[in-house]
Amino acid sequence: MSFVQEFKAFAMRGNVIDMAVGIIIGAAFGKVVSSFVDNIVMPPLGMLIGGVDFSDLAIVLREAQGDLAAVTIGYGAFIQSVVDFLIIAAAIFVAIKVMNSLKRKEEEVPDAPPAPSTEELLLTDIRDLLQRQVNKP
């Protein structure tokens, strides 16, 4: 099998395509959550704390000098990233919880009892024959 054919067989398997779709949707979901946090959650939170803009929160390690930029630790951006993560984690937790509850409902549907095995059928026939012989006058 050539490399191209082998790669085509690998790429066309269902789980690889499902994974690719999941990654694309996850990336888009991450952008939506980041926008939600940056534009909707953090401004009111900053206003409640006293008009703080989280994106500006930083510790200056060295002031800007001439052409050299200031060296800062941007902990405000870190706080926004943590809030992003918590919202994404909560959303994934809820989605998995819903999927698990749906899966349990599918498992709870009782299947028809399995057909008796060949041994059971033969033993039943033997039992019936013996009962007929005992019941004969």
Secondary structure per residue as TSV (DSSP state, phi and psi in degrees):
chain	resnum	aa	ss	phi	psi
A	1	M	-	360.0	130.7
A	2	S	-	-74.9	163.9
A	3	F	H	-59.2	-41.8
A	4	V	H	-65.6	-44.0
A	5	Q	H	-65.5	-40.6
A	6	E	H	-64.8	-42.3
A	7	F	H	-64.5	-41.0
A	8	K	H	-61.8	-42.3
A	9	A	H	-64.0	-39.4
A	10	F	H	-66.1	-47.2
A	11	A	H	-70.1	-25.4
A	12	M	T	-91.3	-0.4
A	13	R	S	-67.3	146.2
A	14	G	H	-59.6	-42.2
A	15	N	H	-69.2	-29.5
A	16	V	H	-68.7	-43.1
A	17	I	H	-66.5	-41.9
A	18	D	H	-60.4	-41.5
A	19	M	H	-64.5	-42.0
A	20	A	H	-62.6	-43.0
A	21	V	H	-62.9	-41.5
A	22	G	H	-62.4	-40.3
A	23	I	H	-65.7	-42.9
A	24	I	H	-64.6	-45.2
A	25	I	H	-65.7	-39.0
A	26	G	H	-62.6	-40.9
A	27	A	H	-64.6	-43.3
A	28	A	H	-65.1	-39.8
A	29	F	H	-63.5	-38.9
A	30	G	H	-62.1	-40.2
A	31	K	H	-65.4	-40.8
A	32	V	H	-63.8	-44.4
A	33	V	H	-65.5	-41.1
A	34	S	H	-60.5	-43.1
A	35	S	H	-64.9	-40.5
A	36	F	H	-59.9	-46.6
A	37	V	I	-67.4	-48.4
A	38	D	I	-64.8	-39.4
A	39	N	I	-103.1	-18.4
A	40	I	I	-119.1	-45.4
A	41	V	I	-80.6	-49.3
A	42	M	H	-70.0	-39.0
A	43	P	H	-58.7	-48.5
A	44	P	H	-65.6	-34.9
A	45	L	H	-64.1	-43.1
A	46	G	H	-63.5	-37.2
A	47	M	H	-67.2	-39.5
A	48	L	H	-65.2	-33.9
A	49	I	H	-78.5	-13.7
A	50	G	T	125.0	36.5
A	51	G	S	75.6	26.8
A	52	V	-	-84.9	131.4
A	53	D	-	-96.7	112.1
A	54	F	G	-61.9	-31.0
A	55	S	G	-67.3	-20.5
A	56	D	G	-91.7	-8.8
A	57	L	-	-70.5	122.0
A	58	A	-	-159.6	155.2
A	59	I	E	-104.0	122.7
A	60	V	E	-86.3	118.0
A	61	L	E	-87.3	-34.9
A	62	R	E	-149.1	128.6
A	63	E	-	-65.2	156.0
A	64	A	-	-65.4	137.8
A	65	Q	B	-134.1	110.8
A	66	G	T	61.4	-121.0
A	67	D	T	-84.2	-10.2
A	68	L	B	-82.1	130.7
A	69	A	-	-75.2	159.4
A	70	A	-	-67.9	147.1
A	71	V	E	-100.3	117.1
A	72	T	E	-132.7	157.7
A	73	I	E	-108.1	110.6
A	74	G	-	-87.8	78.2
A	75	Y	H	-73.2	-18.5
A	76	G	H	-65.9	-43.6
A	77	A	H	-63.7	-35.6
A	78	F	H	-64.3	-42.4
A	79	I	H	-60.8	-41.9
A	80	Q	H	-63.3	-39.1
A	81	S	H	-65.7	-37.6
A	82	V	H	-65.0	-42.3
A	83	V	H	-64.1	-42.0
A	84	D	H	-54.0	-50.6
A	85	F	H	-59.9	-44.8
A	86	L	H	-62.9	-40.0
A	87	I	H	-67.9	-43.9
A	88	I	H	-63.6	-43.4
A	89	A	H	-62.0	-41.7
A	90	A	H	-64.6	-42.0
A	91	A	H	-64.3	-42.1
A	92	I	H	-66.6	-40.2
A	93	F	H	-59.3	-45.6
A	94	V	H	-64.9	-42.7
A	95	A	H	-62.0	-43.3
A	96	I	H	-67.2	-38.2
A	97	K	H	-61.7	-42.1
A	98	V	H	-65.5	-43.7
A	99	M	H	-63.8	-40.3
A	100	N	H	-64.7	-39.2
A	101	S	H	-67.3	-37.0
A	102	L	H	-66.8	-37.7
A	103	K	H	-65.7	-40.4
A	104	R	H	-63.5	-38.3
A	105	K	H	-63.6	-38.4
A	106	E	H	-65.1	-39.0
A	107	E	H	-70.4	-27.4
A	108	E	H	-73.3	-20.0
A	109	V	S	-65.9	116.6
A	110	P	-	-71.5	136.0
A	111	D	-	-84.4	162.1
A	112	A	-	-64.3	144.1
A	113	P	-	-59.4	145.5
A	114	P	-	-65.8	149.1
A	115	A	-	-65.2	146.1
A	116	P	-	-63.1	147.1
A	117	S	-	-73.2	169.1
A	118	T	H	-60.9	-39.1
A	119	E	H	-61.8	-44.0
A	120	E	H	-63.8	-40.2
A	121	L	H	-63.7	-43.9
A	122	L	H	-64.8	-42.7
A	123	L	H	-64.7	-37.0
A	124	T	H	-64.1	-43.1
A	125	D	H	-62.3	-43.2
A	126	I	H	-63.2	-43.4
A	127	R	H	-60.5	-45.0
A	128	D	H	-63.6	-39.8
A	129	L	H	-64.4	-42.8
A	130	L	H	-64.4	-39.8
A	131	Q	H	-65.3	-36.1
A	132	R	H	-67.4	-38.4
A	133	Q	H	-68.3	-38.4
A	134	V	H	-69.3	-38.0
A	135	N	H	-81.7	-4.9
A	136	K	-	-74.7	137.5
A	137	P	-	-77.9	360.0
